[in-house]
Amino acid sequence: MNPNTQLLILRGIQLFSLLLIGIFIYVMVKEPRTLWSGVSFLFALAGLGILFLLLIFRYSDWLQAHTPIRFLLLLLMILFMLTVVLFPLLLVLTFFIQGIQVLRREGLRPQNLLSLLFAILLFAYLIFWPQLGDWQSNFAGRMVYAIVGLWIVYGLLLFAIYAISALLNLIHRRDNQNFDYIVVLGAGIRGERVTPLLAARLDRGIALLKKNKKALLILSGGQGPGEDITEGEAMARYALSRRVPPEKILVEKQSRNTRQNLEYSRELMERTHPRVAVVTTSYHVFRALLIARRMHLPCKGFGAKTKWYYTLNALIREYVGYVSLSYRLHIFVLVILSGLLLLANILPRYLH
């Protein structure tokens, strides 16, 4: 290959890498409330990796003359490879430990078993699933094994993209964004008192209110079983105890779920095309934003901190909630992928 052709190929690879990074930036600026934020982030990482390798290739002669830097790069590559190899086992261990902590601190309830169950199933998939493939001697068995394996990989990849997208939507350059309304989503209360989880949401909303002077605070939540008053009223009392001026507070008392939180809160907004911030617990932000997007409600999400040991368990629950919202799309994708896999294996048999 002559030098000019080689240089042209390298330039093309560089432009392609920069295009991947540019797509990620565009998605995050235009509409981050979608799984495309996570997908484009992974592509951007791939683009950065390609650019890094091109730099190493371009300055290979210089690196040969600087042994310490070459040794450092080699060490980083080894660490990266070890991380890739050990990541699945570390993931299993993390979810297993967190699952045990959730059960110890929150009690043995079905919703608290998600993290532990995920760790057990992922461990079984990594250790025992490959061995099942060796037992498939006939074509039909191999196809069933391949399709089920495809579904599992798709589900794990979708979960990873969901988690990345959720994390990206929690990142903001600043809190002061001239919001008109700050909507704090309700959670369960005890009698008339807010729980620590709901208090954390309120504290985050109040902190945002202090940075956005013209904003109004919408406290959204109806009355559920075992609650003596509406969540919105309990939230208002809490806000007033934190010296939030009464004229800055709007209370929504009818909602029973996240969609209703957003629908009924929007009815309280008098300004046209308002700038809206939605505040909820960090692991719940992305699903709330997806619901708001379906409602054509432009907004940004801000997360309140919660106990770390509970976050992974709650993230799985949020992921299940997301799948329930968009299961038709993913069933369609799985049917298409499964059909293509079948065709790729059946056609060669007939062609020969």
C-alpha positions as CSV (number, residue, x, y, z in Angstrom):
1,M,0.0,0.0,0.0
2,N,1.5,3.3,-1.0
3,P,1.9,6.2,1.5
4,N,-0.8,8.3,0.0
5,T,-3.4,5.6,0.1
6,Q,-2.4,4.8,3.7
7,L,-2.7,8.4,4.7
8,L,-6.2,8.6,3.0
9,I,-7.4,5.6,5.0
10,L,-6.1,7.0,8.2
11,R,-7.8,10.3,7.5
12,G,-11.1,8.5,6.8
13,I,-10.9,6.6,10.1
14,Q,-10.2,9.8,12.0
15,L,-13.2,11.5,10.4
16,F,-15.4,8.5,11.1
17,S,-14.3,8.5,14.8
18,L,-15.0,12.2,15.1
19,L,-18.4,11.6,13.5
20,L,-19.2,9.1,16.2
21,I,-18.3,11.6,18.9
22,G,-20.2,14.3,17.2
23,I,-23.4,12.1,17.0
24,F,-23.1,11.6,20.8
25,I,-22.8,15.4,21.4
26,Y,-25.8,16.0,19.1
27,V,-28.0,13.5,20.9
28,M,-27.1,14.9,24.3
29,V,-27.9,18.5,23.2
30,K,-31.0,17.7,21.1
31,E,-32.8,15.0,23.1
32,P,-31.0,13.0,25.7
33,R,-34.2,11.4,27.1
34,T,-33.8,8.3,25.0
35,L,-31.8,5.1,24.9
36,W,-29.9,6.7,21.9
37,S,-28.0,8.6,24.5
38,G,-26.5,5.4,25.9
39,V,-26.0,3.9,22.4
40,S,-24.3,7.0,21.0
41,F,-22.1,7.2,24.2
42,L,-20.8,3.6,23.5
43,F,-20.1,4.6,19.9
44,A,-18.3,7.7,21.1
45,L,-16.1,5.6,23.3
46,A,-15.3,3.4,20.4
47,G,-14.4,6.5,18.4
48,L,-12.1,7.7,21.2
49,G,-10.5,4.3,21.3
50,I,-9.8,4.4,17.6
51,L,-8.3,7.9,17.8
52,F,-6.1,6.7,20.7
53,L,-4.9,3.7,18.7
54,L,-4.2,6.0,15.7
55,L,-2.2,8.3,17.8
56,I,-0.1,5.4,19.1
57,F,0.4,4.2,15.5
58,R,1.4,7.7,14.3
59,Y,3.9,8.3,17.1
60,S,5.2,4.8,17.4
61,D,8.8,5.8,16.5
62,W,8.7,8.5,19.2
63,L,7.3,5.9,21.8
64,Q,10.1,3.5,20.9
65,A,12.6,6.2,22.0
66,H,10.7,6.9,25.3
67,T,10.6,3.7,27.3
68,P,8.8,5.0,30.5
69,I,5.8,6.3,28.4
70,R,5.8,3.1,26.4
71,F,5.8,1.0,29.6
72,L,2.9,3.2,31.0
73,L,0.8,2.6,27.9
74,L,1.5,-1.1,28.1
75,L,0.4,-1.1,31.7
76,L,-2.8,0.7,30.9
77,M,-3.6,-1.7,28.1
78,I,-3.1,-4.7,30.4
79,L,-5.3,-3.1,33.1
80,F,-8.0,-2.5,30.4
81,M,-7.9,-6.1,29.2
82,L,-8.1,-7.4,32.8
83,T,-11.1,-5.1,33.4
84,V,-12.8,-6.5,30.4
85,V,-12.1,-10.1,31.3
86,L,-13.0,-9.7,35.0
87,F,-15.9,-7.3,34.6
88,P,-18.7,-9.9,34.3
89,L,-17.5,-11.6,37.6
90,L,-17.1,-8.3,39.3
91,L,-20.6,-7.4,38.2
92,V,-22.0,-10.6,39.6
93,L,-20.2,-10.0,42.9
94,T,-21.4,-6.4,43.2
95,F,-25.0,-7.3,42.6
96,F,-24.8,-10.3,45.0
97,I,-23.3,-8.2,47.8
98,Q,-25.8,-5.4,47.2
99,G,-28.6,-8.0,47.1
100,I,-27.6,-9.4,50.5
101,Q,-27.4,-5.9,52.0
102,V,-30.9,-5.0,50.7
103,L,-32.4,-8.1,52.3
104,R,-30.6,-7.5,55.6
105,R,-31.7,-3.8,55.8
106,E,-35.0,-3.7,54.0
107,G,-36.4,-7.1,54.8
108,L,-37.4,-10.2,52.8
109,R,-39.9,-8.9,50.3
110,P,-40.3,-9.8,46.6
111,Q,-39.2,-6.3,45.4
112,N,-36.0,-6.6,47.4
113,L,-34.9,-9.8,45.7
114,L,-34.2,-8.3,42.3
115,S,-30.4,-7.6,42.8
116,L,-29.7,-11.0,44.3
117,L,-31.8,-12.8,41.7
118,F,-30.0,-10.9,38.9
119,A,-26.6,-11.9,40.3
120,I,-27.6,-15.6,40.5
121,L,-29.0,-15.7,37.0
122,L,-26.0,-13.8,35.5
123,F,-23.7,-16.2,37.3
124,A,-25.6,-19.2,35.9
125,Y,-25.5,-17.7,32.4
126,L,-21.8,-17.2,32.5
127,I,-20.9,-20.6,34.0
128,F,-23.5,-23.1,32.9
129,W,-25.1,-21.6,29.7
130,P,-22.0,-22.3,27.5
131,Q,-22.0,-25.9,28.6
132,L,-25.6,-26.4,27.4
133,G,-24.5,-25.6,23.9
134,D,-22.4,-28.7,23.8
135,W,-25.5,-30.9,24.4
136,Q,-27.3,-29.7,21.4
137,S,-26.7,-32.4,18.8
138,N,-29.6,-31.7,16.4
139,F,-30.3,-28.6,14.3
140,A,-33.5,-27.7,16.1
141,G,-31.9,-27.9,19.5
142,R,-29.0,-25.7,18.3
143,M,-31.4,-23.1,16.9
144,V,-33.5,-23.0,20.1
145,Y,-30.2,-22.6,22.1
146,A,-29.0,-19.8,19.7
147,I,-32.3,-17.9,19.8
148,V,-32.6,-18.1,23.6
149,G,-29.0,-17.0,23.9
150,L,-29.8,-14.1,21.5
151,W,-32.7,-13.0,23.7
152,I,-30.5,-13.1,26.9
153,V,-27.7,-11.1,25.3
154,Y,-30.2,-8.6,24.0
155,G,-31.8,-8.2,27.4
156,L,-28.4,-7.7,29.1
157,L,-27.2,-5.2,26.4
158,L,-30.5,-3.3,26.7
159,F,-30.0,-3.2,30.5
160,A,-26.5,-1.8,30.1
161,I,-27.7,0.8,27.6
162,Y,-30.5,1.8,30.0
163,A,-28.1,2.2,32.9
164,I,-25.7,4.3,30.9
165,S,-28.6,6.5,29.5
166,A,-29.9,6.9,33.1
167,L,-26.5,8.0,34.3
168,L,-26.0,10.5,31.4
169,N,-29.3,12.1,32.1
170,L,-28.2,12.9,35.7
171,I,-25.3,14.9,34.5
172,H,-25.8,18.7,34.3
173,R,-23.3,21.5,33.8
174,R,-25.1,23.7,36.3
175,D,-28.2,23.8,38.5
176,N,-29.1,27.4,37.5
177,Q,-30.9,26.9,34.1
178,N,-33.7,29.6,34.5
179,F,-36.4,27.0,35.2
180,D,-39.9,28.2,35.5
181,Y,-41.2,25.2,37.4
182,I,-39.5,22.5,39.6
183,V,-41.7,19.4,39.9
184,V,-40.9,17.2,42.9
185,L,-42.4,13.7,42.5
186,G,-44.1,12.3,45.5
187,A,-43.3,9.0,47.3
188,G,-45.0,7.2,50.2
189,I,-45.4,9.0,53.5
190,R,-45.9,7.7,57.0
191,G,-49.1,9.1,58.4
192,E,-48.5,12.8,57.9
193,R,-44.6,12.7,57.8
194,V,-42.4,12.5,54.8
195,T,-40.0,9.5,54.6
196,P,-36.2,10.0,54.3
197,L,-36.5,9.1,50.6
198,L,-39.1,11.8,50.0
199,A,-37.2,14.3,52.2
200,A,-34.1,13.8,50.0
201,R,-36.2,14.6,46.9
202,L,-37.6,17.7,48.6
203,D,-34.2,18.9,49.7
204,R,-32.9,18.5,46.1
205,G,-35.9,20.5,44.8
206,I,-35.5,23.2,47.4
207,A,-31.8,23.5,46.5
208,L,-32.7,23.9,42.8
209,L,-35.3,26.5,43.8
210,K,-32.6,28.6,45.4
211,K,-30.5,28.6,42.2
212,N,-33.5,29.4,40.0
213,K,-35.1,32.5,41.6
214,K,-38.1,32.9,39.3
215,A,-39.1,29.2,39.5
216,L,-42.2,27.8,41.3
217,L,-42.0,24.5,43.3
218,I,-44.7,22.0,42.3
219,L,-45.1,19.3,44.9
220,S,-46.9,16.4,43.4
221,G,-48.5,13.4,45.1
222,G,-52.0,12.1,46.0
223,Q,-53.1,10.0,49.0
224,G,-52.3,6.4,49.2
225,P,-53.2,3.5,51.6
226,G,-52.0,4.1,55.1
227,E,-51.5,7.8,54.5
228,D,-53.4,10.3,56.7
229,I,-53.0,13.2,54.2
230,T,-52.0,13.6,50.6
231,E,-48.3,13.4,49.8
232,G,-48.5,16.9,48.2
233,E,-49.7,18.4,51.5
234,A,-47.1,16.6,53.5
235,M,-44.4,17.8,51.1
236,A,-45.7,21.4,51.3
237,R,-45.5,21.3,55.1
238,Y,-41.9,20.0,54.8
239,A,-41.0,22.8,52.3
240,L,-42.5,25.5,54.6
241,S,-40.5,24.1,57.5
242,R,-37.4,24.7,55.3
243,R,-38.4,28.3,54.9
244,V,-39.7,28.1,51.3
245,P,-42.0,31.1,50.8
246,P,-45.7,30.0,50.5
247,E,-46.1,31.9,47.3
248,K,-43.4,29.7,45.7
249,I,-45.3,26.5,46.3
250,L,-47.9,24.8,44.2
251,V,-49.5,21.6,45.5
252,E,-50.9,18.8,43.3
253,K,-52.9,16.2,45.3
254,Q,-54.5,13.8,42.9
255,S,-51.8,11.7,41.3
256,R,-51.2,8.1,42.1
257,N,-48.2,7.3,39.8
258,T,-45.4,9.0,37.8
259,R,-47.5,9.6,34.7
260,Q,-50.2,11.3,36.7
261,N,-47.6,13.3,38.7
262,L,-46.4,14.8,35.4
263,E,-49.9,15.2,33.8
264,Y,-51.5,16.9,36.8
265,S,-48.4,19.0,37.5
266,R,-48.5,20.3,33.9
267,E,-52.1,21.4,34.4
268,L,-50.7,23.8,37.2
269,M,-48.2,25.4,34.8
270,E,-49.6,28.7,33.5
271,R,-46.6,29.8,31.5
272,T,-46.4,28.8,27.8
273,H,-43.4,26.7,26.8
274,P,-42.1,26.6,30.4
275,R,-38.6,25.4,31.4
276,V,-39.2,22.5,33.7
277,A,-37.1,20.5,36.1
278,V,-38.3,17.1,37.4
279,V,-36.8,16.0,40.7
280,T,-37.0,12.4,42.0
281,T,-34.7,9.8,43.3
282,S,-31.6,9.3,41.1
283,Y,-32.5,5.8,39.9
284,H,-36.1,6.9,39.0
285,V,-35.1,10.0,37.0
286,F,-34.6,8.4,33.6
287,R,-37.9,6.5,33.5
288,A,-39.7,9.7,34.6
289,L,-38.0,11.5,31.7
290,L,-39.1,8.8,29.3
291,I,-42.7,9.2,30.4
292,A,-42.4,13.0,30.1
293,R,-41.0,12.6,26.6
294,R,-44.0,10.5,25.6
295,M,-46.3,13.2,27.0
296,H,-44.4,15.8,24.9
297,L,-43.3,17.6,28.1
298,P,-39.9,19.1,27.7
299,C,-37.9,18.9,30.9
300,K,-34.7,18.0,32.6
301,G,-34.2,15.5,35.4
302,F,-32.4,16.0,38.7
303,G,-31.7,13.1,41.0
304,A,-31.8,13.0,44.8
305,K,-29.4,10.7,46.6
306,T,-30.5,7.5,48.2
307,K,-28.8,4.6,50.0
308,W,-26.2,3.1,47.8
309,Y,-27.0,-0.5,48.7
310,Y,-30.5,0.0,47.4
311,T,-29.6,1.7,44.1
312,L,-28.8,-1.4,42.0
313,N,-31.9,-3.2,43.2
314,A,-34.0,-0.2,42.4
315,L,-32.3,0.2,39.0
316,I,-33.4,-3.3,38.0
317,R,-37.0,-2.4,39.0
318,E,-36.8,0.7,36.9
319,Y,-35.5,-1.2,34.0
320,V,-38.4,-3.7,34.3
321,G,-40.7,-0.7,34.4
322,Y,-39.1,0.7,31.2
323,V,-39.5,-2.7,29.4
324,S,-43.2,-2.7,30.4
325,L,-43.6,0.7,28.7
326,S,-41.9,-0.3,25.4
327,Y,-42.2,-4.1,25.3
328,R,-43.9,-4.1,21.8
329,L,-40.9,-2.4,20.3
330,H,-38.4,-4.9,21.8
331,I,-40.5,-7.9,20.9
332,F,-40.6,-6.7,17.3
333,V,-36.8,-6.3,17.3
334,L,-36.3,-9.7,18.8
335,V,-38.6,-11.3,16.3
336,I,-36.6,-9.7,13.4
337,L,-33.2,-10.7,14.9
338,S,-34.4,-14.2,15.5
339,G,-35.7,-14.5,12.0
340,L,-32.4,-13.3,10.6
341,L,-30.6,-15.8,12.7
342,L,-32.8,-18.6,11.5
343,L,-32.3,-17.5,7.8
344,A,-28.6,-17.3,8.3
345,N,-28.5,-21.0,9.4
346,I,-31.3,-22.4,7.2
347,L,-30.3,-20.9,3.8
348,P,-26.8,-22.5,3.6
349,R,-28.4,-25.9,4.2
350,Y,-30.7,-25.5,1.2
351,L,-28.1,-23.9,-1.0
352,H,-25.8,-26.8,-0.6
